Amino acid sequence: MTTLRQAKRVYFIGIKGAGMTALAQVLKGWGKTVSGSDTADIFFTDDVLKKEKIRVVAPFRAGNLPAADLVIRSTAYTASNNVEVKTAVKKKLPMMTYPQAVGQLFAGRYGIAVCGTHGKTTTSAMLTFVLKELGLDPTAIIGSAVPQLGGSACVGQGQYLVVEADEYQNKLRHYRPRAIILTSADWDHPDYFKNQAAYNRVFIDFIKRLPKDGLLIAFQDDKNVRVIAKHARCRVVWYGKKGPRLPLAVPGDHNQWNAAAVVTLCQSLTLPKQKVIAALKRFTGTKRRFELLGEKKGVKVYDDYAHHPAEVIATLQAVRQQFKKNRLIVAFQSHTYTRTKALLPAFAKAFRLADEVIVLDIFGSAREKHGSITPEKLAAAIHRQSRNASYRGNFSAVVDYLTDHVRRGDVVIVMGAGENWKVGVGLLKKLK
């Protein structure tokens, strides 16, 4: 089988996915010829790919496939739902999935996997930034663009590899790290994990594969993390909510905990603590994590990736810490029908710190085209808890409503893992 190191020309099917874009950056940094395909929809990764001068074709077509030494496909696409994957199989082109490819990066490096339901993108970005600031020249795969790193990846020659490790579809089984940060374990991805026990199991199996001289950094305030960590066969170092507050540029208690995980890991690797803390102070955040899109006519508009009830609560708490008296309006796009339905009671209670919640159409992504839950049902559930929610129609209708409705001093946050950012961009254009 062709390996990443051997391949000179690599083609990505589904290249706009956050992880796929990051891996494409790494391989291009290795001097390989990289190209790929995706849908015509615009994502934050389009800017990264354009900056890296990586050729992207859209939409998917059988004729797109170039003469490649290796094809890497997103796990969202198979021969049954993607014509390019089907063609690659027919032509017997060397092909592997994204997690299989990332798994090969661990060879010969001190691999650090950052995993958990929440916080793994910011924690991965913080850790990579710190290692880079300390002159350790890391390589990294991160699930969002990090302005201070120039994209969603880092290509270095040092011993450390940082990977944001996604548990969905048990991608973790392909990774062999030396250290793991486990931030949380709130049941998620109900289309794949049927209950909390099944969800815990994927993390238990992952940490069991750590070598005896490996390292687990675990969040002690999460009861599921405590259950999972009992199965570790290596050293376990805990961090939690009661640690000293750090001087961070990114707001919110949840970012204090993300930073605490980084400090705990770095101390365990005997890196200088004060230099680590000083570097964290300079970290300014990632794309789509409480990111200020702009301000017009006294209205601040933010974008945030929160799409799980616990993430929504954490983000709104951070917003309220910063904007105690401003009117807070949330435009929320739930991600996948299965998650929306399974976690509906928790979603209903998650928005109590907002003054108004506008529910957008559900984003099924490549996983789901429809479901039994509707945005109207979600809006009604939220409204029953806090009397502040409504469904206002498609993106265009929501932008029109907000344009007429907002006033000076308002804080608008468009929230979700889908295309909700378009509402924020559209609102700023209208206000201008």
C-alpha positions as CSV (number, residue, x, y, z in Angstrom):
1,M,0.0,0.0,0.0
2,T,1.3,3.5,-0.9
3,T,2.2,5.5,2.2
4,L,2.1,9.3,2.7
5,R,5.8,9.5,2.5
6,Q,6.0,7.6,-0.8
7,A,3.2,9.4,-2.6
8,K,4.3,12.5,-4.6
9,R,0.9,13.5,-6.0
10,V,-2.1,13.3,-3.6
11,Y,-5.7,14.0,-4.3
12,F,-8.3,14.7,-1.6
13,I,-12.0,13.9,-2.0
14,G,-13.8,16.2,0.3
15,I,-10.9,18.5,0.8
16,K,-12.8,21.4,2.4
17,G,-13.4,19.5,5.6
18,A,-11.4,21.1,8.4
19,G,-9.2,18.1,9.0
20,M,-8.7,17.4,5.3
21,T,-7.6,20.9,4.7
22,A,-5.1,20.7,7.5
23,L,-3.7,17.4,6.2
24,A,-3.4,18.9,2.7
25,Q,-1.4,21.8,4.2
26,V,1.0,19.3,5.9
27,L,1.5,17.3,2.8
28,K,2.1,20.4,0.7
29,G,4.6,21.5,3.3
30,W,6.4,18.2,2.7
31,G,6.8,19.2,-1.0
32,K,4.0,17.0,-2.4
33,T,1.7,18.1,-5.2
34,V,-1.7,18.4,-3.6
35,S,-5.2,18.9,-5.1
36,G,-8.7,18.0,-4.3
37,S,-12.5,18.3,-4.8
38,D,-15.6,19.1,-2.9
39,T,-19.0,20.7,-3.2
40,A,-19.4,24.2,-4.5
41,D,-20.5,25.4,-1.0
42,I,-18.3,28.0,0.6
43,F,-16.6,27.1,4.0
44,F,-13.9,28.8,6.1
45,T,-11.4,26.4,4.6
46,D,-11.8,27.9,1.2
47,D,-9.6,30.9,2.2
48,V,-7.0,28.5,3.7
49,L,-6.8,26.4,0.5
50,K,-6.7,29.5,-1.7
51,K,-3.8,31.0,0.4
52,E,-1.9,27.7,0.1
53,K,-2.6,27.7,-3.7
54,I,-4.1,24.2,-3.5
55,R,-6.2,23.5,-6.5
56,V,-9.8,22.6,-5.7
57,V,-12.5,21.5,-8.2
58,A,-16.2,21.4,-7.6
59,P,-18.6,19.7,-7.7
60,F,-17.7,16.0,-7.5
61,R,-17.3,14.4,-11.0
62,A,-15.8,11.2,-12.2
63,G,-13.6,13.2,-14.6
64,N,-12.0,15.2,-11.8
65,L,-9.7,12.4,-10.7
66,P,-6.1,13.2,-11.8
67,A,-3.2,10.9,-12.2
68,A,-2.5,10.6,-8.5
69,D,-0.2,8.3,-6.5
70,L,-2.6,8.4,-3.6
71,V,-6.3,9.4,-3.0
72,I,-7.4,10.4,0.5
73,R,-11.2,10.5,1.1
74,S,-13.2,12.1,3.8
75,T,-15.1,9.5,5.8
76,A,-18.3,11.3,4.8
77,Y,-17.9,9.8,1.3
78,T,-18.0,6.3,0.1
79,A,-18.4,4.5,-3.2
80,S,-22.2,4.4,-2.6
81,N,-22.6,8.2,-2.2
82,N,-19.7,9.8,-4.1
83,V,-19.0,9.3,-7.8
84,E,-15.3,10.1,-7.4
85,V,-14.8,7.5,-4.7
86,K,-16.6,5.0,-6.9
87,T,-14.4,5.8,-9.8
88,A,-11.2,5.6,-7.7
89,V,-12.3,2.1,-6.6
90,K,-13.1,1.1,-10.1
91,K,-9.7,2.3,-11.3
92,K,-8.0,0.6,-8.3
93,L,-6.2,3.8,-7.3
94,P,-4.4,3.6,-4.0
95,M,-6.8,5.1,-1.5
96,M,-7.1,5.6,2.2
97,T,-9.5,7.5,4.5
98,Y,-8.5,10.7,6.3
99,P,-8.0,9.0,9.7
100,Q,-5.9,6.3,8.1
101,A,-3.7,9.0,6.6
102,V,-3.4,11.0,9.8
103,G,-2.5,7.8,11.6
104,Q,0.6,7.6,9.5
105,L,1.8,11.0,10.8
106,F,2.4,9.5,14.3
107,A,5.2,7.3,13.1
108,G,8.6,8.5,14.5
109,R,7.1,11.5,16.4
110,Y,6.0,12.2,20.0
111,G,2.3,12.3,19.1
112,I,-0.2,14.2,21.3
113,A,-3.8,13.6,20.6
114,V,-6.3,16.1,22.0
115,C,-9.8,14.5,22.2
116,G,-13.1,15.0,23.9
117,T,-16.6,16.3,23.2
118,H,-15.7,20.0,23.7
119,G,-12.6,22.2,23.6
120,K,-10.4,20.1,21.5
121,T,-10.0,22.6,18.7
122,T,-9.0,25.5,21.0
123,T,-6.8,23.2,23.2
124,S,-5.0,21.8,20.1
125,A,-4.5,25.4,18.8
126,M,-3.2,26.6,22.1
127,L,-0.8,23.7,22.5
128,T,0.5,24.1,19.0
129,F,1.0,27.8,19.4
130,V,2.8,27.3,22.7
131,L,5.2,24.7,21.3
132,K,5.9,26.9,18.3
133,E,6.6,29.9,20.6
134,L,9.0,27.8,22.7
135,G,10.9,27.0,19.5
136,L,10.0,23.3,19.4
137,D,8.8,23.5,15.7
138,P,5.8,21.2,16.0
139,T,3.6,19.6,13.3
140,A,-0.1,19.9,13.9
141,I,-3.6,19.0,12.5
142,I,-6.3,21.4,13.9
143,G,-10.0,21.5,13.3
144,S,-10.2,25.2,12.5
145,A,-8.1,27.9,11.0
146,V,-5.8,29.6,13.5
147,P,-4.8,33.1,12.3
148,Q,-1.5,33.0,14.3
149,L,-0.5,29.8,12.6
150,G,-1.6,30.9,9.1
151,G,-4.1,28.1,8.6
152,S,-5.4,24.9,10.2
153,A,-2.1,23.1,10.3
154,C,1.5,23.6,11.3
155,V,4.4,21.9,9.4
156,G,7.5,21.5,11.5
157,Q,10.7,19.5,11.9
158,G,10.5,19.0,15.7
159,Q,9.6,15.8,17.5
160,Y,6.1,16.9,18.6
161,L,2.9,16.1,16.6
162,V,-0.4,17.6,17.8
163,V,-3.6,16.1,16.4
164,E,-7.1,17.2,17.1
165,A,-8.5,13.7,17.4
166,D,-12.2,13.3,16.5
167,E,-14.1,10.4,18.0
168,Y,-16.9,10.3,15.4
169,Q,-17.0,7.0,13.5
170,N,-14.2,5.9,15.9
171,K,-11.5,7.6,13.9
172,L,-9.4,7.3,17.1
173,R,-8.7,3.6,16.4
174,H,-6.2,4.7,13.7
175,Y,-4.1,6.8,16.0
176,R,-1.1,5.8,18.2
177,P,-0.1,8.8,20.3
178,R,2.3,9.0,23.2
179,A,0.1,11.4,25.1
180,I,-3.6,12.2,25.2
181,I,-5.5,15.2,26.5
182,L,-9.1,14.2,27.3
183,T,-11.2,17.4,27.8
184,S,-14.7,16.0,28.3
185,A,-17.0,13.1,27.4
186,D,-20.6,14.3,27.1
187,W,-22.6,12.0,24.9
188,D,-22.6,13.2,21.3
189,H,-23.0,11.9,17.7
190,P,-26.1,9.8,18.5
191,D,-26.2,8.6,14.9
192,Y,-23.1,6.6,15.6
193,F,-23.0,6.2,19.4
194,K,-26.3,4.9,20.7
195,N,-25.8,5.9,24.4
196,Q,-23.3,7.2,26.9
197,A,-21.7,3.8,27.4
198,A,-21.0,3.3,23.7
199,Y,-19.5,6.8,23.6
200,N,-17.3,6.2,26.6
201,R,-16.1,2.9,25.1
202,V,-14.4,4.6,22.2
203,F,-12.3,6.8,24.5
204,I,-11.6,3.8,26.9
205,D,-10.2,1.8,23.9
206,F,-8.2,4.8,22.8
207,I,-6.4,5.5,26.2
208,K,-5.8,1.7,26.7
209,R,-3.5,1.9,23.6
210,L,-1.2,4.5,25.3
211,P,2.2,2.9,26.0
212,K,3.1,2.3,29.7
213,D,5.5,5.2,29.5
214,G,2.7,7.4,27.9
215,L,0.7,10.2,29.5
216,L,-3.0,10.9,30.0
217,I,-4.0,14.5,30.9
218,A,-7.6,14.3,32.1
219,F,-10.3,16.8,33.2
220,Q,-11.2,15.8,36.7
221,D,-14.5,17.7,36.8
222,D,-16.2,15.5,34.2
223,K,-17.7,12.4,35.7
224,N,-17.4,10.5,32.4
225,V,-13.7,11.4,32.0
226,R,-13.1,10.0,35.5
227,V,-14.8,6.7,34.5
228,I,-12.7,6.5,31.3
229,A,-9.4,7.4,32.9
230,K,-9.7,4.4,35.3
231,H,-8.7,2.2,32.3
232,A,-5.4,4.0,31.6
233,R,-2.3,1.8,31.9
234,C,0.0,4.8,32.0
235,R,0.6,7.9,34.1
236,V,-2.6,10.0,34.6
237,V,-2.3,13.7,35.4
238,W,-5.4,15.6,36.3
239,Y,-6.5,19.2,35.8
240,G,-9.7,21.0,36.7
241,K,-11.8,24.0,37.4
242,K,-10.1,24.9,40.6
243,G,-6.7,25.8,39.2
244,P,-5.3,29.4,39.2
245,R,-6.8,31.7,36.6
246,L,-4.4,32.5,33.8
247,P,-4.0,35.8,32.0
248,L,-5.6,34.9,28.7
249,A,-6.7,37.0,25.7
250,V,-9.6,34.6,24.9
251,P,-12.6,34.9,27.3
252,G,-14.6,32.4,29.3
253,D,-14.1,29.8,32.0
254,H,-14.0,27.0,29.3
255,N,-10.9,28.6,27.8
256,Q,-9.3,28.7,31.3
257,W,-9.8,24.9,31.4
258,N,-8.4,24.5,27.9
259,A,-5.3,26.5,28.9
260,A,-5.0,24.5,32.1
261,A,-4.8,21.3,30.0
262,V,-2.0,22.8,28.0
263,V,-0.1,23.9,31.1
264,T,-0.5,20.5,32.7
265,L,0.7,18.7,29.7
266,C,3.7,21.0,29.2
267,Q,4.7,20.7,32.8
268,S,4.5,16.9,32.5
269,L,6.9,17.2,29.6
270,T,9.2,19.3,31.8
271,L,8.8,22.4,29.6
272,P,9.3,25.7,31.4
273,K,6.0,26.7,33.0
274,Q,6.5,30.5,33.0
275,K,7.3,30.5,29.3
276,V,4.3,28.3,28.6
277,I,2.0,30.7,30.5
278,A,3.6,33.7,28.7
279,A,2.9,32.1,25.4
280,L,-0.7,31.3,26.3
281,K,-1.2,35.0,27.1
282,R,-0.3,35.8,23.5
283,F,-2.8,33.3,22.0
284,T,-5.7,35.1,20.3
285,G,-8.0,32.3,19.4
286,T,-9.2,30.3,16.4
287,K,-11.7,30.9,13.6
288,R,-15.3,30.3,14.5
289,R,-14.8,30.3,18.2
290,F,-16.4,33.5,19.5
291,E,-14.9,35.2,16.5
292,L,-15.8,38.9,15.9
293,L,-17.0,39.1,12.4
294,G,-17.4,42.9,12.6
295,E,-19.3,45.8,14.1
296,K,-21.7,48.1,12.2
297,K,-24.0,50.9,13.6
298,G,-23.0,49.9,17.2
299,V,-24.0,46.2,16.7
300,K,-21.3,43.6,17.3
301,V,-21.6,40.4,15.3
302,Y,-19.8,37.2,16.4
303,D,-19.6,33.7,15.0
304,D,-19.2,30.6,17.1
305,Y,-19.0,26.9,16.4
306,A,-21.0,25.7,19.4
307,H,-23.4,22.9,18.4
308,H,-23.8,20.8,21.5
309,P,-25.8,22.0,24.5
310,A,-22.8,22.1,26.8
311,E,-20.9,24.2,24.3
312,V,-23.8,26.6,23.9
313,I,-23.9,27.1,27.6
314,A,-20.2,27.7,27.9
315,T,-20.1,30.1,25.0
316,L,-23.1,32.1,26.4
317,Q,-21.5,32.3,29.8
318,A,-18.3,33.7,28.3
319,V,-20.4,36.2,26.3
320,R,-22.2,37.3,29.4
321,Q,-19.0,37.7,31.3
322,Q,-17.9,40.2,28.7
323,F,-21.2,41.8,27.9
324,K,-23.2,42.0,31.1
325,K,-25.8,44.6,30.2
326,N,-26.0,44.3,26.4
327,R,-29.0,42.7,24.7
328,L,-27.8,39.3,23.4
329,I,-29.4,37.8,20.3
330,V,-28.5,34.3,19.2
331,A,-29.1,32.9,15.7
332,F,-28.6,29.2,16.1
333,Q,-28.3,26.5,13.5
334,S,-28.4,23.0,14.9
335,H,-26.1,20.4,13.4
336,T,-27.6,17.1,12.3
337,Y,-31.2,15.9,12.9
338,T,-30.1,13.0,15.1
339,R,-28.2,15.2,17.5
340,T,-31.1,17.8,17.6
341,K,-33.6,15.1,18.4
342,A,-31.6,13.1,20.9
343,L,-30.4,16.2,22.8
344,L,-33.6,18.3,22.5
345,P,-34.3,18.6,26.2
346,A,-30.8,19.9,26.8
347,F,-30.9,22.2,23.9
348,A,-34.2,23.6,25.2
349,K,-32.5,24.7,28.4
350,A,-29.2,25.8,26.9
351,F,-30.1,29.4,25.8
352,R,-31.4,30.9,29.0
353,L,-28.6,33.6,29.1
354,A,-29.8,34.9,25.7
355,D,-32.4,37.7,25.4
356,E,-33.6,36.3,22.1
357,V,-33.0,33.1,20.1
358,I,-33.7,32.7,16.4
359,V,-33.6,29.1,15.2
360,L,-32.2,28.5,11.7
361,D,-32.8,25.6,9.4
362,I,-31.1,22.4,10.6
363,F,-27.7,21.6,9.0
364,G,-27.6,18.0,8.1
365,S,-24.2,18.2,6.4
366,A,-23.0,15.3,4.3
367,R,-24.3,12.9,7.0
368,E,-28.1,13.4,6.9
369,K,-30.5,14.9,4.3
370,H,-33.6,14.8,6.5
371,G,-35.0,13.8,9.9
372,S,-38.1,13.7,12.1
373,I,-37.2,16.8,14.0
374,T,-37.8,20.3,12.5
375,P,-36.4,23.8,13.3
376,E,-39.9,24.8,14.4
377,K,-40.0,22.0,17.0
378,L,-36.6,23.1,18.3
379,A,-37.7,26.7,18.5
380,A,-40.8,25.7,20.4
381,A,-38.8,23.6,22.9
382,I,-36.4,26.5,23.6
383,H,-39.3,29.0,23.9
384,R,-41.1,26.8,26.5
385,Q,-38.0,27.1,28.7
386,S,-37.2,30.8,28.3
387,R,-40.0,32.5,26.3
388,N,-37.5,34.0,23.9
389,A,-37.2,31.7,20.8
390,S,-38.7,31.7,17.3
391,Y,-38.1,30.2,13.9
392,R,-37.9,32.9,11.2
393,G,-37.4,31.0,8.0
394,N,-34.3,30.7,5.7
395,F,-31.0,32.6,6.0
396,S,-32.3,35.5,3.9
397,A,-35.4,35.9,6.0
398,V,-33.4,35.8,9.2
399,V,-30.9,38.4,7.9
400,D,-33.9,40.7,7.0
401,Y,-35.5,40.2,10.4
402,L,-32.2,41.0,12.2
403,T,-31.6,44.0,10.1
404,D,-34.9,45.5,11.1
405,H,-34.7,44.3,14.7
406,V,-31.2,45.1,16.0
407,R,-30.3,48.3,17.7
408,R,-27.1,50.0,18.9
409,G,-25.4,48.1,21.7
410,D,-26.8,44.7,20.7
411,V,-24.5,41.7,20.6
412,V,-25.5,39.2,17.9
413,I,-23.9,35.7,17.9
414,V,-24.5,33.3,15.0
415,M,-23.9,29.9,16.4
416,G,-23.6,26.3,15.0
417,A,-21.3,24.0,13.1
418,G,-23.0,24.6,9.7
419,E,-23.3,27.6,7.4
420,N,-24.7,29.9,10.1
421,W,-21.8,32.3,9.6
422,K,-23.5,33.5,6.4
423,V,-26.1,35.1,8.5
424,G,-23.5,37.2,10.4
425,V,-21.8,38.2,7.1
426,G,-25.2,39.0,5.5
427,L,-26.3,41.1,8.5
428,L,-23.1,43.2,8.5
429,K,-23.6,43.9,4.8
430,K,-27.2,45.0,5.3
431,L,-26.3,47.2,8.2
432,K,-23.5,48.8,6.2
